[in-house]
Amino acid sequence: MRSFGIGLIFLIVVIILAVLILASCVKVVPQAYAIVLERLGAYRATWGTGMHFKVPFIERVARKVNLKEQVVDFPPQPVITKDNVTMQIDTVVFFQITDPKLYAYGVENPIMAIENLSATTLRNIIGDMELDETLTSRETINTKMRASLDVATDPWGIKVNRVELKNIIPPAAIQEAMEKQMKAERERREAILIAEGQKRSAILVAEGKKESAILDAEAEKQAAILRAEAQKEKMIKEAEGQAEAVLKVQKATAEGLRMIKDAGADQAVLTLKSLEAFSKAADGKATKIIIPSDLQGIAGLAASLKEIVAKEEA
Protein backbone atom coordinates (compact mmCIF):
# COMPACT_ATOMS: atom_id res chain seq x y z
CA MET A 1 0.00 0.00 0.00
CA ARG A 2 2.87 2.36 0.84
CA SER A 3 4.64 1.71 -2.47
CA PHE A 4 1.41 2.46 -4.26
CA GLY A 5 1.20 5.87 -2.63
CA ILE A 6 4.76 6.70 -3.56
CA GLY A 7 4.14 5.66 -7.16
CA LEU A 8 1.05 7.85 -7.33
CA ILE A 9 2.94 10.86 -6.05
CA PHE A 10 5.71 10.27 -8.56
CA LEU A 11 3.18 10.03 -11.37
CA ILE A 12 1.59 13.30 -10.32
CA VAL A 13 4.97 15.02 -10.26
CA VAL A 14 5.81 13.69 -13.69
CA ILE A 15 2.50 14.91 -15.08
CA ILE A 16 3.04 18.37 -13.56
CA LEU A 17 6.54 18.55 -14.99
CA ALA A 18 5.29 17.45 -18.39
CA VAL A 19 2.59 20.13 -18.32
CA LEU A 20 5.12 22.80 -17.33
CA ILE A 21 7.55 21.70 -20.05
CA LEU A 22 4.78 21.68 -22.62
CA ALA A 23 3.61 25.12 -21.56
CA SER A 24 7.15 26.45 -21.83
CA CYS A 25 7.32 25.19 -25.38
CA VAL A 26 4.36 27.33 -26.43
CA LYS A 27 5.29 30.93 -27.28
CA VAL A 28 2.90 33.71 -28.29
CA VAL A 29 4.57 36.64 -30.01
CA PRO A 30 2.64 39.97 -29.63
CA GLN A 31 2.21 42.59 -32.31
CA ALA A 32 5.29 44.72 -33.20
CA TYR A 33 7.65 42.19 -31.61
CA ALA A 34 9.83 39.36 -32.89
CA ILE A 35 11.63 36.41 -31.26
CA VAL A 36 15.05 35.08 -32.27
CA LEU A 37 15.13 31.30 -31.79
CA GLU A 38 18.27 29.20 -31.32
CA ARG A 39 18.72 25.45 -31.55
CA LEU A 40 21.67 24.03 -29.67
CA GLY A 41 23.26 27.50 -29.58
CA ALA A 42 22.87 28.24 -33.30
CA TYR A 43 20.40 30.58 -34.95
CA ARG A 44 17.26 28.63 -35.87
CA ALA A 45 14.54 31.11 -36.91
CA THR A 46 12.85 34.42 -36.33
CA TRP A 47 9.29 34.20 -35.07
CA GLY A 48 6.78 36.91 -35.97
CA THR A 49 3.38 37.71 -34.47
CA GLY A 50 1.32 34.64 -33.42
CA MET A 51 1.64 31.29 -31.56
CA HIS A 52 4.75 29.12 -31.96
CA PHE A 53 6.12 25.85 -30.53
CA LYS A 54 9.72 25.02 -29.75
CA VAL A 55 11.43 21.74 -29.03
CA PRO A 56 12.11 21.45 -25.32
CA PHE A 57 15.69 21.36 -24.09
CA ILE A 58 17.01 21.79 -27.64
CA GLU A 59 15.62 25.14 -28.74
CA ARG A 60 15.53 28.34 -26.75
CA VAL A 61 14.50 31.98 -27.18
CA ALA A 62 17.70 33.92 -27.70
CA ARG A 63 16.18 37.43 -27.79
CA LYS A 64 12.85 39.19 -27.86
CA VAL A 65 13.12 42.20 -30.17
CA ASN A 66 10.95 45.34 -30.14
CA LEU A 67 10.13 46.38 -33.72
CA LYS A 68 8.55 49.74 -32.80
CA GLU A 69 10.30 53.02 -33.55
CA GLN A 70 12.41 54.00 -30.57
CA VAL A 71 13.81 57.31 -29.38
CA VAL A 72 17.14 57.76 -27.63
CA ASP A 73 18.17 61.10 -26.12
CA PHE A 74 21.95 61.27 -25.81
CA PRO A 75 23.68 63.65 -23.37
CA PRO A 76 25.55 66.75 -24.66
CA GLN A 77 28.77 66.05 -26.51
CA PRO A 78 31.70 68.53 -26.71
CA VAL A 79 32.50 69.45 -30.32
CA ILE A 80 34.93 71.93 -31.86
CA THR A 81 34.03 74.07 -34.85
CA LYS A 82 36.28 74.97 -37.75
CA ASP A 83 37.10 78.34 -36.10
CA ASN A 84 38.13 76.58 -32.83
CA VAL A 85 35.01 77.23 -30.76
CA THR A 86 34.03 74.46 -28.35
CA MET A 87 30.31 73.82 -28.02
CA GLN A 88 28.07 71.33 -26.28
CA ILE A 89 25.52 69.60 -28.54
CA ASP A 90 23.04 66.94 -27.52
CA THR A 91 21.21 64.84 -30.08
CA VAL A 92 18.01 62.81 -30.31
CA VAL A 93 18.02 59.70 -32.52
CA PHE A 94 14.88 57.99 -33.82
CA PHE A 95 15.58 54.42 -34.95
CA GLN A 96 13.78 51.18 -35.71
CA ILE A 97 14.94 47.54 -35.78
CA THR A 98 14.31 46.09 -39.23
CA ASP A 99 16.23 42.79 -38.96
CA PRO A 100 15.98 41.01 -35.58
CA LYS A 101 18.69 38.48 -36.49
CA LEU A 102 21.28 41.16 -37.33
CA TYR A 103 20.23 43.15 -34.29
CA ALA A 104 20.72 40.09 -32.04
CA TYR A 105 24.11 39.09 -33.43
CA GLY A 106 25.46 42.28 -35.05
CA VAL A 107 26.70 44.28 -32.05
CA GLU A 108 26.93 43.65 -28.32
CA ASN A 109 25.27 46.88 -27.12
CA PRO A 110 23.42 48.57 -29.99
CA ILE A 111 22.34 51.70 -28.04
CA MET A 112 25.87 52.42 -26.81
CA ALA A 113 27.18 51.80 -30.31
CA ILE A 114 24.68 54.31 -31.77
CA GLU A 115 25.62 56.87 -29.10
CA ASN A 116 29.35 56.61 -29.81
CA LEU A 117 28.74 56.62 -33.55
CA SER A 118 26.52 59.72 -33.36
CA ALA A 119 29.15 61.57 -31.28
CA THR A 120 31.90 60.73 -33.77
CA THR A 121 29.76 61.70 -36.76
CA LEU A 122 28.73 64.95 -35.10
CA ARG A 123 32.34 65.93 -34.42
CA ASN A 124 33.27 65.25 -38.03
CA ILE A 125 30.42 67.36 -39.40
CA ILE A 126 30.84 70.28 -36.98
CA GLY A 127 34.62 70.27 -37.51
CA ASP A 128 34.05 71.35 -41.12
CA MET A 129 31.73 74.24 -40.20
CA GLU A 130 32.26 77.62 -38.53
CA LEU A 131 30.26 78.82 -35.53
CA ASP A 132 27.79 81.01 -37.43
CA GLU A 133 27.16 78.27 -39.96
CA THR A 134 26.64 75.74 -37.19
CA LEU A 135 24.01 77.89 -35.48
CA THR A 136 22.06 78.41 -38.71
CA SER A 137 22.39 74.97 -40.32
CA ARG A 138 20.53 72.62 -38.01
CA GLU A 139 18.62 70.97 -40.84
CA THR A 140 21.78 70.37 -42.84
CA ILE A 141 23.53 68.81 -39.83
CA ASN A 142 20.48 66.62 -39.10
CA THR A 143 20.38 65.33 -42.68
CA LYS A 144 24.11 64.53 -42.78
CA MET A 145 24.01 62.74 -39.43
CA ARG A 146 20.97 60.65 -40.39
CA ALA A 147 22.60 59.54 -43.64
CA SER A 148 25.87 58.60 -41.92
CA LEU A 149 24.22 56.76 -39.03
CA ASP A 150 21.81 54.92 -41.31
CA VAL A 151 24.67 53.53 -43.38
CA ALA A 152 26.73 52.60 -40.30
CA THR A 153 23.86 50.88 -38.46
CA ASP A 154 22.55 48.94 -41.45
CA PRO A 155 24.76 45.87 -40.65
CA TRP A 156 23.21 45.83 -37.17
CA GLY A 157 19.65 45.50 -38.50
CA ILE A 158 18.86 49.09 -37.40
CA LYS A 159 17.40 51.85 -39.54
CA VAL A 160 17.90 55.45 -38.37
CA ASN A 161 14.78 57.37 -39.36
CA ARG A 162 15.62 60.79 -38.02
CA VAL A 163 18.29 62.70 -36.09
CA GLU A 164 17.61 66.02 -34.34
CA LEU A 165 19.98 68.45 -32.65
CA LYS A 166 18.22 69.15 -29.40
CA ASN A 167 20.45 71.92 -28.04
CA ILE A 168 23.49 73.82 -29.27
CA ILE A 169 25.23 75.44 -26.32
CA PRO A 170 28.15 77.75 -27.22
CA PRO A 171 30.63 79.05 -24.59
CA ALA A 172 29.44 81.64 -22.06
CA ALA A 173 31.46 84.48 -23.63
CA ILE A 174 30.00 83.79 -27.05
CA GLN A 175 26.49 83.54 -25.58
CA GLU A 176 26.96 86.95 -23.95
CA ALA A 177 28.22 88.45 -27.22
CA MET A 178 25.29 86.92 -29.10
CA GLU A 179 22.83 88.31 -26.57
CA LYS A 180 24.39 91.78 -26.94
CA GLN A 181 24.17 91.50 -30.71
CA MET A 182 20.55 90.41 -30.51
CA LYS A 183 19.79 93.29 -28.13
CA ALA A 184 21.45 95.77 -30.49
CA GLU A 185 19.46 94.35 -33.40
CA ARG A 186 16.21 94.66 -31.44
CA GLU A 187 17.06 98.26 -30.52
CA ARG A 188 17.88 99.04 -34.16
CA ARG A 189 14.58 97.61 -35.33
CA GLU A 190 12.77 99.49 -32.58
CA ALA A 191 14.44 102.76 -33.65
CA ILE A 192 13.45 102.11 -37.26
CA LEU A 193 9.87 101.44 -36.26
CA ILE A 194 9.77 104.58 -34.10
CA ALA A 195 11.21 106.69 -36.95
CA GLU A 196 8.72 105.25 -39.40
CA GLY A 197 5.91 105.92 -36.92
CA GLN A 198 7.01 109.52 -36.42
CA LYS A 199 7.28 110.02 -40.18
CA ARG A 200 3.83 108.60 -40.71
CA SER A 201 2.49 110.74 -37.89
CA ALA A 202 4.02 113.88 -39.42
CA ILE A 203 2.53 113.01 -42.79
CA LEU A 204 -0.87 112.48 -41.23
CA VAL A 205 -0.63 115.80 -39.34
CA ALA A 206 0.37 117.64 -42.51
CA GLU A 207 -2.45 116.02 -44.45
CA GLY A 208 -4.83 116.91 -41.64
CA LYS A 209 -3.73 120.57 -41.70
CA LYS A 210 -4.03 120.64 -45.47
CA GLU A 211 -7.50 119.16 -45.33
CA SER A 212 -8.46 121.61 -42.58
CA ALA A 213 -7.20 124.57 -44.63
CA ILE A 214 -9.14 123.33 -47.65
CA LEU A 215 -12.27 122.96 -45.56
CA ASP A 216 -11.79 126.44 -44.03
CA ALA A 217 -11.34 128.00 -47.48
CA GLU A 218 -14.38 126.16 -48.77
CA ALA A 219 -16.40 127.30 -45.76
CA GLU A 220 -15.27 130.91 -46.25
CA LYS A 221 -16.17 130.69 -49.93
CA GLN A 222 -19.63 129.39 -49.13
CA ALA A 223 -20.07 132.08 -46.47
CA ALA A 224 -19.09 134.82 -48.95
CA ILE A 225 -21.51 133.42 -51.52
CA LEU A 226 -24.28 133.33 -48.93
CA ARG A 227 -23.52 136.92 -47.81
CA ALA A 228 -23.56 138.14 -51.43
CA GLU A 229 -26.81 136.32 -52.10
CA ALA A 230 -28.30 137.79 -48.91
CA GLN A 231 -27.20 141.32 -49.87
CA LYS A 232 -28.60 140.81 -53.37
CA GLU A 233 -31.87 139.54 -51.95
CA LYS A 234 -32.02 142.51 -49.58
CA MET A 235 -31.49 145.04 -52.39
CA ILE A 236 -34.11 143.29 -54.52
CA LYS A 237 -36.58 143.37 -51.65
CA GLU A 238 -35.88 147.09 -50.99
CA ALA A 239 -36.28 147.95 -54.68
CA GLU A 240 -39.49 145.96 -54.87
CA GLY A 241 -40.72 147.73 -51.72
CA GLN A 242 -39.93 151.17 -53.13
CA ALA A 243 -41.56 150.34 -56.44
CA GLU A 244 -44.62 149.02 -54.66
CA ALA A 245 -44.79 152.19 -52.53
CA VAL A 246 -44.57 154.45 -55.61
CA LEU A 247 -47.21 152.37 -57.32
CA LYS A 248 -49.50 152.64 -54.31
CA VAL A 249 -49.03 156.46 -54.19
CA GLN A 250 -49.77 156.75 -57.88
CA LYS A 251 -52.80 154.53 -57.50
CA ALA A 252 -54.01 156.62 -54.55
CA THR A 253 -53.53 159.89 -56.49
CA ALA A 254 -55.30 158.50 -59.51
CA GLU A 255 -58.12 157.23 -57.32
CA GLY A 256 -58.47 160.68 -55.68
CA LEU A 257 -58.66 162.45 -59.02
CA ARG A 258 -61.21 159.94 -60.25
CA MET A 259 -63.35 160.50 -57.17
CA ILE A 260 -63.17 164.31 -57.62
CA LYS A 261 -64.11 163.96 -61.25
CA ASP A 262 -66.99 161.64 -60.41
CA ALA A 263 -68.17 164.21 -57.88
CA GLY A 264 -68.62 166.77 -60.73
CA ALA A 265 -65.58 168.93 -60.17
CA ASP A 266 -64.80 171.28 -63.09
CA GLN A 267 -61.55 171.68 -64.93
CA ALA A 268 -60.35 174.42 -62.57
CA VAL A 269 -60.55 172.15 -59.54
CA LEU A 270 -58.70 169.37 -61.38
CA THR A 271 -56.07 171.86 -62.35
CA LEU A 272 -55.66 172.99 -58.75
CA LYS A 273 -55.33 169.42 -57.59
CA SER A 274 -52.66 168.88 -60.19
CA LEU A 275 -50.87 171.97 -58.93
CA GLU A 276 -51.04 170.60 -55.39
CA ALA A 277 -49.50 167.37 -56.59
CA PHE A 278 -46.69 169.22 -58.30
CA SER A 279 -46.18 171.38 -55.25
CA LYS A 280 -45.63 168.24 -53.19
CA ALA A 281 -43.25 167.02 -55.82
CA ALA A 282 -41.42 170.31 -55.63
CA ASP A 283 -41.00 169.92 -51.87
CA GLY A 284 -38.85 166.83 -52.54
CA LYS A 285 -35.16 166.60 -53.33
CA ALA A 286 -35.65 166.66 -57.12
CA THR A 287 -33.69 169.45 -58.81
CA LYS A 288 -35.83 169.44 -61.97
CA ILE A 289 -39.63 169.29 -62.32
CA ILE A 290 -41.31 168.80 -65.68
CA ILE A 291 -44.72 170.58 -65.79
CA PRO A 292 -47.21 169.59 -68.46
CA SER A 293 -47.88 172.23 -71.13
CA ASP A 294 -51.55 172.62 -70.23
CA LEU A 295 -50.61 173.68 -66.71
CA GLN A 296 -48.02 176.25 -67.73
CA GLY A 297 -50.70 178.77 -68.92
CA ILE A 298 -52.68 178.35 -65.76
CA ALA A 299 -49.58 178.96 -63.71
CA GLY A 300 -48.92 182.17 -65.60
CA LEU A 301 -52.54 183.28 -65.07
CA ALA A 302 -52.29 182.65 -61.38
CA ALA A 303 -49.15 184.77 -61.22
CA SER A 304 -50.87 187.70 -63.03
CA LEU A 305 -53.88 187.59 -60.68
CA LYS A 306 -51.53 187.65 -57.72
CA GLU A 307 -49.81 190.83 -59.02
CA ILE A 308 -53.20 192.66 -59.65
CA VAL A 309 -54.41 191.87 -56.15
CA ALA A 310 -51.18 193.17 -54.71
CA LYS A 311 -51.52 196.53 -56.59
CA GLU A 312 -55.12 197.12 -55.47
CA GLU A 313 -54.20 196.62 -51.89
CA ALA A 314 -51.43 199.20 -52.27
Sequence and secondary structure as in RCSB ss.txt:
>XXXX:A:sequence
MRSFGIGLIFLIVVIILAVLILASCVKVVPQAYAIVLERLGAYRATWGTGMHFKVPFIERVARKVNLKEQVVDFP
PQPVITKDNVTMQIDTVVFFQITDPKLYAYGVENPIMAIENLSATTLRNIIGDMELDETLTSRETINTKMRASLD
VATDPWGIKVNRVELKNIIPPAAIQEAMEKQMKAERERREAILIAEGQKRSAILVAEGKKESAILDAEAEKQAAI
LRAEAQKEKMIKEAEGQAEAVLKVQKATAEGLRMIKDAGADQAVLTLKSLEAFSKAADGKATKIIIPSDLQGIAG
LAASLKEIVAKEEA
>XXXX:A:secstr
 HHHHHHHHHHHHHHHHHHHHHHHHEEEE TTEEEEEEETTEEEEEE SEEEE  TTTEEEEEEEE S EEEE  
 EEEE TTS EEEEEEEEEEEE  HHHHHHH S HHHHHHHHHHHHHHHHHHTS HHHHHH HHHHHHHHHHHHH
HHHGGGTEEEEEEEEEEEE  HHHHHHHHHHHHHHHHHHHHHHHHHHHHHHHHHHHHHHHHHHHHHHHHHHHHHH
HHHHHHHHHHHHHHHHHHHHHHHHHHHHHHHHHHHHHTT  HHHHHHHHHHHHHHHHTSS S     HHHHHHHH
HHHHHHHHHHHHH 
